[in-house]
Amino acid sequence: MFKKYLSKLEIVIAFAQSILTPKQFIFLSAVLVGISSAFAVIVLKSFAHWVFSFATYINGILKLSFINSILPIIGILLTIFVVKKVLGGTIEKGTSQILYTVAKKASIIPKKQMYAQIITSSLTVGLGGSAGLESPIVITGAAFGSNYAQRYKLSYKDRTLLIGCGVAAGVAAAFNAPIAGVLFAIEVLLVDVSISAFTPIMIAAATGALVSVIVLDESILLSFKQQQTFDFHNIPFYILLGIFTGFISVYYSRNFARVEHFFGRLKLSPYKKALFGSSILAIIIFVFPTLFGEGYESIKTLSESDPGQLLENTLFSGFRNNSWALLIFVGLTMMLKVFATGITLGCGGNGGNFAPSLFLGSYVGFFFSKFLNLTGLTKLPISNFTMVGMAGILSGLFHAPLTAIFLIAEITGGYNLMIPLMIVASISFAISKRFEKHSMDVKSLAAKGHAFTSNKDSNILTTLDTNSIIQTDYLTVSPDENLERLVDLISHSNQVIFAVVDKDKKMVGIVHFNTIREIIFNHYRVKYTLIKEIMIQPIEIITPNDSMEIVMNKFENAKVVFLPVLKDGKYYGFISKSVALEAYRTKLKSMTIE
């Protein structure tokens, strides 16, 4: 029945494509992708919320804290099972994969990503893994956009644009924050779009948020209605919070990488690794139950008038009314969050760092303001600092200050905190950028030259394949030949540069036409001068494995128009700077999203 309905819908869409202009069809596509992404959010969020509520209910009856510890073990093991038995043994994790797809795979995302993220992250996070659903949501939305574009044979530019639409709709639906959805798609993923590309992305984000509001229970969404008025006298403390969140962001980013690296080096089977990691996670959650799942419920608790509720049903419930005990509990939870998330994802679970960044930010903001209040140094509005702290960590980890500012502004129901949000997000971003050049999701890809950055030239160069512009049909000469041979080659070809190679095809030098221009008409010198007497050594040498960014840097350094290419230590060909620039211009034209 569903397949029959889907087939009819595809016929309608195909008919619409035939009668609409390309731009009108993109607008329609943005709506459809937005709806698809929103329903993916609804499934994920509803399942995760239901499991959390169920676990909390059972724990409230039985008073057994270990129940919340057992569920993450089950969830991660089930995730491994599904990946091995249903998804072919592999699954792409993290929003960085979208960047890689855009840069290296022509914006083509496998069909399985339309459901793989929903299933696996539901099991991991829904059953208590200390990670977030937003990264799987973003990948799912991107997969809907890419596969929709492939189904209706849209161009690379339109595929990339619809990926952005899916991403924006997913974030907008997850938080009922359409502006943040648009900014996240553009600031984090599509760093090079024209103003006109905003329209379909905005349409998709608005659609996703609207569907979420209509279908999804508001209590499931992360939203705040209680906040105090901004007091400009607290600006110095917001500046200090920005510095604090910046350094905590660096702490989180580096330790998360260490944990992932540790699990990556473990020589264990997937199930043994999952059991080992999830067992450690279970112990952490047993002591600090607030690390269970996304943690959005505890964020709401922190911002309310009775944050001591966090200590209920924990080993520290006897200190429920002790403010210093609560502060220590929050501080330890804050520092352990990175390890809980790193273990969850490193041992085989699926999720992301978006929700953990909000969780960590709220705890940082609460800890900072509560500590100053308890010391009697000042009287800060704790709820405001709790919310503004989220923007600081989000900005620091993802290098996305605009997304952080408007996301928190939208989920707090107004823009009363705009000034402190701007202060904290910008300072945190500046500090994090100083110590971490790339955001935590992009760092590994950028190191391999695979990811888009804010540098437009680098973005384009990463998509070019060095091998595609190497010219291997250049004629070569021997070092022991005289110039007569070289003159003959010049007169019968358009070639102006020659590699000098020995009998083993190893390059011993190069000769350019300009080098022999002055002696080419001197018959005596042409006859009795050997090539090895006039050849020179190249300033730079290229290998087929060099990225195009490296190639262009070598051209800039050498100040020449040809560079030789060596493969396995032997002469392979030449790269012409004019050919490289032409490839750059062609790619620039094809990649500009309008």
N, C-alpha and C positions, 0 to 999 in steps of 0.2 A: 504493500500500500504506500509506504513511504517513498520507495523507488519510483513508483508511478507518479506520485505528486511531484517529486524532484525532476523527473523527466519533463513534465508539463511546464514546470517553472523554467527549465533551461530553454524550452522552445519559446516561451514568452520573452526571455532575456535576449535570445538570438534574434528574434523579430525586432525587439527594441533597438538592438545594435544596427540593424539594417536600415532603420528609418531615422535614427538620431545622428547628429553630428558627433565626431569623436569626442569633443569636449562635453557635450550633453551626456554621452554614454558613460564617460568617466564620473560625472556627477551621480548618475544612477548607480554606477558600480560602487561608489563610495558609501551610498546608503545601504546597499546589500551587504557589503563587507562589514559595515558598522553593525548591522543587525546580527550577522553571524558571530562576530567577535563578542558582542554583548551576551549572547546566549551561552557562549563558552564560559564567560565570566560567571554567569548565573549558576551554571552547573558546578564549577569549581568552588565558588564561594559558599554555595548552599551546602555542599557536601562537607567542606571543612568546618563550617559553623555547626552543622548537625552533629558531627563526630565530637567536637569540643564540648558541645552542650550535653551530649550523652555521657561522655567521660566525667564531666563535672557533676552530673546528676548521680551517677553510680558512686562516685567518690563521696558525695555528700551523704549517701545512705550508708555505705559500708565503712566510711572513714579509713579507707586503705589507700595511702598515697602512692603505693607502688603500681596501682592500676595505670596511672598516667605514664609510668616508666615502661610498662610492658607494651603498650600500644605502638610507640615509635619503632620498637624492634620488629613487631609484626608488619608495620607499614613499609619499612625499608626492605625487609625480606620479600614481601609481596611485590614491591617495585622491581627488584632484581628478577624475580620470577617472570613478571610480565615483559620486561625488556628482553629476556632470553627466549621466552617461548612465543611471544606475540609480535615483538618488534624487531626480530632478526638479530638480536644480540647487541645492538647499539642504539643510543639515543643522544641527540645533540642537546647540550645543556647551556644555559646562559644566553643573555641578549647579545653577547659578542658574536654568536653564530649568525645573527642577522647581518651584522656588519661584514662578516666574511662572505656570506652569500651574495650581498650586494657587490662586494669588491671583486670576488673571484669566481662566482658561479652564476653570473648574469641574472641575479635576483630570482633564481629558480629554487624553490624550497620543496623537498619531497612531500608527497601527499600524506604520508604517515604522521607528519608533524601536525596535521589538522586534528588528530585525536590522541597521539602519543603523549603529548604534554598533559592533556586533561586527565588521562588515566593515571599516569605515573605520579604526577604531582598531587593528585587527589589522595592517592594511597600514602605518599610520603608525608605531606603536610597535614592532610586531613586526619591521619592517625598519630599526629603529634611530633613529626620531624620539625626541628627548630629552623625552619626556612620560610620563604614567602611564596605566594602563588602568582605574584605579578610578573615575574620573569617567564614562567610557563604561559601565562595569559598573553604576554607580548609576543612570544614565539608563535602561539596558536593564531593570534590575530594576523601576524605577518604571513603565516602559512595560508590562511584563508585568502588574503589579498593576492599572494603569488599564484596560487593554484587557480583562482578565479581568472586572473589575467592570462594564465596559460590556456585555460579552457576556451577563452574567447580570442586567442591569438593576438594579444596586445603586445606592443613593443617593450623593449627593455626599460625605457623611461617610464612607461605606464605601469609596468610590473613593479618597478621600484616605488612609484607613487602610491600604488594600492597596498604595498607592504606598509608604507607609512600610514595609510588610512587604517589598516588593521591594527597597527600598534597604537595609534591615537585612540581608536574606539575602545580597545581593551583597557587602557589606563583610565580613560574617561568613565567607562562602565564600572570599573573596580572601585573607584572613589567618588563617583558622581561629580567628576571634576573635568569638564570638557576642555577648559583652557589649559590645564596641566597636561592633558592628553596630547593636545596639539604641540605644546612646547617640548614635551618629552620626545615625540616623534622627530621633531626638527632639530632639537638641541643635542640629542644623544645619537640618533640613528641617521637621519637625512640631513647631514651638515651642510649640504650644498643644494638648496632649492631656491627657485625664484619666488617672488611674491605671489604670482598667479597660482602656484602650486598649493598655497595655503587654503584655497577655497575647498577643494575636495577633502583635504585633511580635516578642515573644520566641520564639514558636513558629516563625515564619518564619526568624529568625536561627539558631535551633538546627538547623532543617532544612537551611538552606543550609550551615552549618558541617559538619554530619554528611555530607551528600552530597559535599562537597569532600574530607573526610578519606578517605572510602571510595574515591572515583574518582581524585582528583588526586594525582600523585606529590608526596610531602612536600618533595622537593628544590626544587620549583618555588615553594613558598610561602616568604615571608620569615619565617624563624624563627631563633632563637638559643638555643643550649643552654649556651654558655660565658659565665659572668658571675662577678664577684667579689662577696664579701659587702659589704654597705653599711657604711661606716665613718662614724659621726656626726661625726668630726673633719673630714670633708670638706664639711660643710654650707656653710661660707662660700664654698667654690669652686662648689658647686651654685647658690648665690644669684647669684654672678657669671656663671655659665653662663646662668641664666635671663635676666639683663639682656642678655647678649650675644645670645642667640637672639631676644629681643624686638626688638632693633634690626636684626638681620639679617632678621627677618620683614618689618619695615617697608621695608627696602632691597629685598627681593625683590618685595613687593607693588607698590611704586611703579615700579620698573624694568620689571616685567612689563607694567604698564599702558602705559608709554611705548613699549615694543617693539610691542605690539598696535596702539597708536594710529599708530605709524609705518607699519606694513604696511596698516592700514586706509585711510590717506591715499594710498597708492601708486596711481597711475593706470595700472595694468597689467592685462592679461588674467589670469585665474586661473592659466593654465599658466605664463606669464612670471613672475608673482609667485612661484609655487611654485618655479620653477627658480632664480630670484634668491635667495630665502630659503634654500632647501635647499643651495645652493652655499656660502653663508656658513656654514651649519650643518656642511657637510662639512669645511670647513677647520678649524672649531673641534674637531670630533670627531677629525680627523687628528692634531691636536696633543694633545688630551686625550681619548683613547679611552674613558675611564670615563664620558663623557657619552653614550655610545651606549645607546639604549633606556631602559628603566626604571632601570637602574643598581643593581638589588637585589643582583647578584653582587658588586659592589664594596663595597656596605654590609657584606656578610658578611665580605669580605676585611679591611676596616678593623677589624672587631671581633675578628679572630683574632690569633694570635701573630706572624704574619709579614705585616704590611700592606705591606711592600716589594714584594709581588707585583703591586701596582697599576702599578708602573713597567715591568713586563715587556712586551715587544712595543710599547713606546712610544719616542719620540725620546729619552727620559731613562733608558733601560734601563741605561745605564752607571753611573747613580747609585743603583742598586737598594738598595745597603747604606748609603747616606748618609741619615741621619735628617733632616738639615736640608733636603736636596733633596726628600725625600718630603714634608716639612711644607710647603715652598713649592708643590709640585705640588698638594697637597690644598687649600691656601689659594686658589690660582688657579682650580682646578676649582670650589671653593665659590662664588667670586664670579662665575664665568661661567655657572653653571647656569641662572640666571634668563634670560640671553640665549639660551641654547640652547633652553630650553623656550618662551620667547616667540617665537622665530623659528619653531620647529616648528609651533606653533599659529597664529601670525599669518600665515604664508605659505600656509596651507591644510590643514595636517595636523589630525588629530583625536586628542585625548587630554585629560588633565587635569593638575591641579597636586598631587594627593594624593601620588603616588609621588615627584615632585620635592621635595615638602616633607620626606619621609622621607629621601631622598637627601641633601638639603642639611643636614638636622638631624644626620645621622650624621657628615658631613664637618665641620660646625661643632663638634660635641662632640669629635671626634678632634683637630681643629686646636687647640682650646682646651686640652685636657688634655696633648697632646703638646708644645705650646709651653712650658707651665709646667714639664713634666718636663725638657725639654732645657735650660731656663735654670737648673735646679737649685734652683728655689724650693720645690718640693715633689715628692712622688711620688704621682701620682693613678692610679687604676685606669682605664686608657684605654678598655677595653671598656665599662665602666659609663657613662662620659661619652659615648661614641659612641652608645649606645642612648638615654640620657636626652636627649641633644641632639635626637633625632627628635621627642620629645614636645614640646620647646620650640618648634620651628619649626612643627609641625602645629598646636599650640595658637595660636600667634601669627598664622598665615596664615588659618586657618579659624575663629578665635574659638571653638574647641571644646575647652576644657581637659579635660573629662571623657572625651571620646572619645580624646584624646591619651594621657591617663594610662592608661586601661584597655587601649587598643590595644597600647602598648608592654609593659605588664605581661603581656598574654596572649601576645604573640609571643616574649617572653623566657622563657616557660614557668614563670612564678611571680611572686610579688609581693614579692620581696626588695628591689626598687628602688622600692617604692611611695612612700616618703617623699621621696627626691630627685625622683621623677617629679612629685609634687604641688608641690614647691617650684619646680622649673624651669617646669612648664606654667603655673602660676598667675602667676608673675612675668612670663613672656614674654607671656601674654595681657594682663596689666595694661598693660604698656608698649606693645604693639601697639594696644590699644584706645585708649590715650591719643593716639596719632598717627593712627590709622586707625579711624574710627568704625564702619565696617562691614568684614566680612571681604572678601578680594579677590574672591571669587565673587559676593558680594552687592552690592558697591559700585555698579556701574553700574545695577543694577535699583533699588536704594534711591534713587538720585539721580532716577530717573524716577517714584518713588512706586509701583513695581510689586512690590516684594519684601516678604516677611514678615520681621519683625525680632523681637526679644525683647519688644517693646512690644505687648501684646495688643490695645489699642485701635487702634493703627496698623494691625495686621494686618487687623482687621475693616474698618476704613475704606478700606483699599486695594482691597477687593473690591466696594465700593459705587460705582455709576455716578452721578455728579452729575446727568447729564441725566435720569435716571429719576425724580428727585424734584422737578424744576423744574415749577412750575404756571404754565402759559402762558395760562390762560383768565381771568386777572384783568382787570377793567374798568379803563380809564384815563380820565383827565380832562385838559383843556387848561388851561394857566396863565392864560388870559384869561377863563375862565368864572367866574361867581360861585358862591357856596356853595350856591345853590339846586340846581344841577345835582348837586353832591356829596351833598347831603342826600337827593335823590331816589334816587340810586344806593344809598346806605346803607339806605334804607327798603325797597328792593326786592331786596336781596341779603344774603348773609351775610358779605360782604367788609368788612374793617375797615381795610385799607391800600390806597392807590391810588398808582399811578405818575403823575406829571405829565409829559406828553410834548408836544412841539411838533408841527408839521405834518409834520416829517420823521421822526417816531417816535423822536426823541432824547429821552432822559429829562432833565428839567431839575430834578426834585425829587420828593419823596414827601410824601403827606399821610396821617396816621394818624387814625382816629376819635377817639382820645384828645386830639388837638390841637384839635379843634373841639367837644369835648364841652360846654365852658362857653358857647359862643355859638350852639349849634345851635337853641336855643329863642328866640333873639332875632331876630325876623323882620327888623328893620331891618338888623342886621349881616349876616345871611345873604344879604339881597338886594343889599347894596352892597359886600360884601367879595369881592375877587377871590382865586382860588385861589393865584395867585403871591405874594400877600401873606402867606400863612400856611404855604406849603410849606417844607420843610426839606431840607437835603442829607443823604443817607445817610452814616453813618460808614464803612461798608464796602460794596463792590460785588463781586459774584461774576460770573465768566464760566463758560460751560459746560465750559471746559477745566480749570477748577480741580479738584484732587482733593478727595475728601470730607474728608481731614484738613485741608486748607487751609480748606474751607468751615466746619468746626467751629471752627477757630481764629479765623476771622473773627466767628463768632457770639459766641465767648467774649470777644473784644476789644470788640465793639460793644455787648454787653449788651442785645440786642434779640431779638425772636422772629420777625421777618421781615427778609429781606435781598433787595434787588432784583438781578436778573440782566441783564447786558448782553451782547448778541451782536453782534459786528462794530460796536461803538460805539452800538448802538441798544437800546432797551428790549426785553426778551425775556420776562420773567416774574418770579416771586418764589419763594423757597425758604422754607418754614416750618420753624422749628427743631423743632417737634413732629413734623412729617412725617419730618425727618432722623433724629430719635431713634427713631422707630418703625421706620424702615428698618434702623437699627443693631441694635435689639433682635431683629428678625426674622432678620437675618443671623447674629447671635450664636448664636441658638438653632439655626440650620441648620448652623453650622460647628463647634459643639462636638463633638469626637470622643470618644465614650464607649465 
